[in-house]
Amino acid sequence: MRNRTRQGGWIGLIGLLLAVAIVALLGKTLLQQLGVLGAPPDKRALARPGNVQADVVVPTPAVALERARGLEQAVQEQARENAVRIDKATSP
């Protein structure tokens, strides 16, 4: 009984470390799929080092930011157009 009580803390600690390792691996995989940590390696390209594909476009966070800025500008332009239309419709 005494030995089991002393080992209970170690078993819990090992279980906790195992859980943290699993969460870290899943988080890394998720971030790679989202493109935050870079694109996941292509196994076919690694198998043949001489095979270079120049037409493959990898989205980067900078590209996503540019797309978001373009969308923001489009929304602001639509808001201005709507304000002008509302002013024309409500003015006598």
TIVEXRO-78344 format. One record per residue: residue number from 1; y negated, x negated, z of N, C-alpha, C in turn. Coordinates in Angstrom, 2 decimals. Example, Ala and Ser with C-alpha at 12.3 -4.5 7.8 and 13.67 -1.06 7.14 Angstrom:
2
[1,[5.69,-13.19,7.80],[4.50,-12.30,7.80],[3.30,-13.20,7.80]]
[2,[2.25,-12.85,7.08],[1.06,-13.67,7.14],[-0.03,-12.90,7.87]]
# end
This chain:
92
[1,[1.18,-0.81,0.00],[0.00,0.00,0.00],[-1.26,-0.87,0.00]]
[2,[-1.22,-1.91,0.75],[-2.38,-2.77,0.87],[-2.70,-3.47,-0.46]]
[3,[-1.67,-3.93,-1.16],[-1.88,-4.63,-2.44],[-2.43,-3.68,-3.50]]
[4,[-1.96,-2.45,-3.48],[-2.43,-1.48,-4.47],[-3.92,-1.20,-4.28]]
[5,[-4.37,-1.11,-3.07],[-5.77,-0.86,-2.79],[-6.63,-2.03,-3.24]]
[6,[-6.17,-3.22,-3.05],[-6.94,-4.40,-3.45],[-7.01,-4.52,-4.97]]
[7,[-5.98,-4.10,-5.68],[-5.95,-4.22,-7.13],[-6.66,-3.05,-7.82]]
[8,[-6.94,-1.99,-7.11],[-7.59,-0.84,-7.70],[-8.95,-1.17,-8.29]]
[9,[-9.70,-2.04,-7.65],[-10.99,-2.45,-8.18],[-10.87,-3.24,-9.46]]
[10,[-9.88,-4.11,-9.54],[-9.68,-4.92,-10.74],[-9.25,-4.06,-11.91]]
[11,[-8.39,-3.09,-11.64],[-7.93,-2.22,-12.72],[-9.09,-1.38,-13.25]]
[12,[-9.92,-0.89,-12.35],[-11.09,-0.13,-12.78],[-12.07,-0.98,-13.57]]
[13,[-12.25,-2.21,-13.14],[-13.17,-3.12,-13.84],[-12.66,-3.44,-15.23]]
[14,[-11.37,-3.68,-15.36],[-10.79,-3.98,-16.67],[-10.90,-2.76,-17.58]]
[15,[-10.65,-1.57,-17.03],[-10.79,-0.34,-17.81],[-12.22,-0.14,-18.29]]
[16,[-13.17,-0.41,-17.41],[-14.58,-0.29,-17.77],[-14.97,-1.28,-18.87]]
[17,[-14.52,-2.51,-18.77],[-14.82,-3.51,-19.80],[-14.18,-3.14,-21.14]]
[18,[-12.99,-2.58,-21.09],[-12.34,-2.14,-22.31],[-13.13,-1.01,-22.96]]
[19,[-13.60,-0.07,-22.17],[-14.39,1.04,-22.70],[-15.69,0.53,-23.32]]
[20,[-16.35,-0.41,-22.66],[-17.60,-0.97,-23.19],[-17.35,-1.70,-24.50]]
[21,[-16.23,-2.42,-24.60],[-15.91,-3.13,-25.85],[-15.67,-2.15,-26.98]]
[22,[-14.99,-1.04,-26.71],[-14.73,-0.05,-27.75],[-16.04,0.59,-28.22]]
[23,[-16.91,0.92,-27.28],[-18.20,1.52,-27.65],[-19.04,0.53,-28.45]]
[24,[-19.01,-0.74,-28.09],[-19.77,-1.75,-28.83],[-19.26,-1.87,-30.26]]
[25,[-17.95,-1.88,-30.45],[-17.41,-1.97,-31.81],[-17.75,-0.74,-32.64]]
[26,[-17.64,0.43,-32.04],[-18.01,1.64,-32.76],[-19.50,1.67,-33.10]]
[27,[-20.32,1.20,-32.18],[-21.76,1.14,-32.44],[-22.10,0.18,-33.56]]
[28,[-21.43,-0.96,-33.57],[-21.67,-1.94,-34.63],[-21.27,-1.37,-35.99]]
[29,[-20.13,-0.69,-36.04],[-19.68,-0.09,-37.29],[-20.67,0.97,-37.76]]
[30,[-21.14,1.79,-36.84],[-22.09,2.84,-37.20],[-23.39,2.24,-37.73]]
[31,[-23.90,1.21,-37.06],[-25.14,0.58,-37.51],[-24.97,-0.09,-38.87]]
[32,[-23.80,-0.64,-39.13],[-23.56,-1.23,-40.45],[-23.52,-0.15,-41.52]]
[33,[-22.93,0.99,-41.22],[-22.87,2.07,-42.20],[-24.25,2.63,-42.47]]
[34,[-25.12,2.63,-41.47],[-26.48,3.11,-41.66],[-27.36,2.09,-42.36]]
[35,[-26.90,0.86,-42.46],[-27.66,-0.18,-43.15],[-28.62,-0.92,-42.26]]
[36,[-28.54,-0.72,-40.94],[-29.45,-1.40,-40.02],[-29.04,-2.86,-39.84]]
[37,[-27.75,-3.12,-39.74],[-27.27,-4.49,-39.56],[-26.87,-5.16,-40.86]]
[38,[-27.15,-4.53,-41.97],[-26.74,-5.06,-43.26],[-25.56,-4.27,-43.77]]
[39,[-25.29,-4.41,-45.04],[-24.21,-3.64,-45.66],[-22.86,-4.21,-45.22]]
[40,[-21.87,-3.35,-45.07],[-20.54,-3.85,-44.75],[-20.00,-4.66,-45.93]]
[41,[-19.23,-5.69,-45.65],[-18.73,-6.53,-46.75],[-17.78,-5.76,-47.65]]
[42,[-17.91,-6.00,-48.95],[-17.04,-5.37,-49.93],[-15.79,-6.23,-50.05]]
[43,[-14.63,-5.66,-49.76],[-13.39,-6.43,-49.75],[-13.02,-6.92,-51.14]]
[44,[-13.33,-6.13,-52.16],[-12.99,-6.57,-53.52],[-13.83,-7.78,-53.92]]
[45,[-15.08,-7.79,-53.53],[-15.96,-8.91,-53.88],[-15.55,-10.17,-53.13]]
[46,[-15.06,-10.00,-51.89],[-14.62,-11.16,-51.13],[-13.33,-11.74,-51.69]]
[47,[-12.51,-10.92,-52.29],[-11.25,-11.39,-52.84],[-11.48,-12.27,-54.07]]
[48,[-12.52,-11.96,-54.83],[-12.83,-12.72,-56.04],[-14.24,-13.28,-55.93]]
[49,[-14.41,-14.50,-55.43],[-15.76,-15.03,-55.22],[-16.57,-15.20,-56.51]]
[50,[-15.94,-15.35,-57.66],[-16.67,-15.52,-58.91],[-17.20,-14.22,-59.47]]
[51,[-16.78,-13.12,-58.92],[-17.18,-11.80,-59.41],[-18.50,-11.40,-58.76]]
[52,[-19.59,-11.44,-59.51],[-20.90,-11.06,-58.99],[-21.38,-9.83,-59.73]]
[53,[-21.72,-8.80,-58.97],[-22.21,-7.57,-59.58],[-23.71,-7.49,-59.38]]
[54,[-24.46,-7.62,-60.47],[-25.91,-7.64,-60.38],[-26.51,-6.24,-60.39]]
[55,[-25.73,-5.25,-60.80],[-26.28,-3.90,-60.91],[-26.13,-3.08,-59.62]]
[56,[-25.59,-3.66,-58.57],[-25.42,-2.94,-57.31],[-26.72,-3.00,-56.53]]
[57,[-27.22,-1.84,-56.12],[-28.45,-1.76,-55.35],[-28.09,-1.39,-53.92]]
[58,[-28.48,-2.24,-52.99],[-28.20,-1.99,-51.57],[-29.49,-1.48,-50.93]]
[59,[-29.46,-0.25,-50.39],[-30.67,0.27,-49.75],[-30.99,-0.52,-48.48]]
[60,[-32.25,-0.84,-48.33],[-32.68,-1.58,-47.15],[-33.64,-0.71,-46.35]]
[61,[-33.88,-1.07,-45.11],[-34.85,-0.30,-44.34],[-36.24,-0.29,-44.98]]
[62,[-36.60,-1.35,-45.69],[-37.92,-1.39,-46.34],[-38.01,-0.34,-47.44]]
[63,[-36.93,-0.15,-48.18],[-36.91,0.86,-49.24],[-37.05,2.25,-48.62]]
[64,[-36.36,2.46,-47.51],[-36.45,3.75,-46.83],[-37.87,4.00,-46.33]]
[65,[-38.53,2.97,-45.85],[-39.92,3.12,-45.38],[-40.85,3.47,-46.53]]
[66,[-40.65,2.84,-47.68],[-41.48,3.14,-48.84],[-41.27,4.58,-49.31]]
[67,[-40.02,5.03,-49.28],[-39.75,6.42,-49.67],[-40.41,7.38,-48.69]]
[68,[-40.38,7.04,-47.40],[-41.01,7.90,-46.40],[-42.53,7.93,-46.59]]
[69,[-43.12,6.81,-46.92],[-44.57,6.78,-47.15],[-44.94,7.62,-48.38]]
[70,[-44.14,7.53,-49.42],[-44.38,8.35,-50.60],[-44.27,9.84,-50.30]]
[71,[-43.29,10.20,-49.50],[-43.13,11.59,-49.10],[-44.31,12.05,-48.25]]
[72,[-44.77,11.18,-47.36],[-45.93,11.52,-46.52],[-47.16,11.78,-47.39]]
[73,[-47.38,10.94,-48.39],[-48.53,11.13,-49.27],[-48.41,12.43,-50.05]]
[74,[-47.21,12.77,-50.49],[-47.02,14.03,-51.23],[-47.30,15.23,-50.33]]
[75,[-46.86,15.17,-49.09],[-47.11,16.27,-48.16],[-48.60,16.41,-47.87]]
[76,[-49.29,15.28,-47.70],[-50.73,15.33,-47.45],[-51.48,15.91,-48.66]]
[77,[-51.06,15.56,-49.86],[-51.69,16.09,-51.07],[-51.46,17.60,-51.17]]
[78,[-50.27,18.05,-50.86],[-49.99,19.49,-50.88],[-50.82,20.22,-49.83]]
[79,[-51.01,19.60,-48.68],[-51.81,20.21,-47.63],[-53.27,20.35,-48.08]]
[80,[-53.78,19.32,-48.77],[-55.15,19.40,-49.29],[-55.28,20.51,-50.33]]
[81,[-54.31,20.60,-51.24],[-54.34,21.64,-52.26],[-54.27,23.03,-51.63]]
[82,[-53.43,23.19,-50.63],[-53.33,24.48,-49.94],[-54.64,24.82,-49.22]]
[83,[-55.28,23.84,-48.63],[-56.55,24.09,-47.95],[-57.61,24.55,-48.95]]
[84,[-57.64,23.93,-50.13],[-58.61,24.33,-51.15],[-58.32,25.75,-51.61]]
[85,[-57.05,26.08,-51.85],[-56.69,27.44,-52.27],[-57.03,28.47,-51.22]]
[86,[-56.82,28.14,-49.96],[-57.14,29.07,-48.87],[-58.65,29.28,-48.78]]
[87,[-59.40,28.19,-48.91],[-60.87,28.29,-48.87],[-61.39,29.17,-50.02]]
[88,[-60.82,29.00,-51.21],[-61.25,29.81,-52.35],[-60.88,31.28,-52.15]]
[89,[-59.73,31.53,-51.57],[-59.27,32.92,-51.40],[-60.05,33.63,-50.28]]
[90,[-60.49,32.90,-49.27],[-61.17,33.53,-48.14],[-62.69,33.55,-48.29]]
[91,[-63.24,32.75,-49.17],[-64.69,32.75,-49.33],[-65.10,33.92,-50.21]]
[92,[-66.22,34.58,-49.87],[-66.67,35.76,-50.66],[-67.26,35.41,-51.99]]
# end
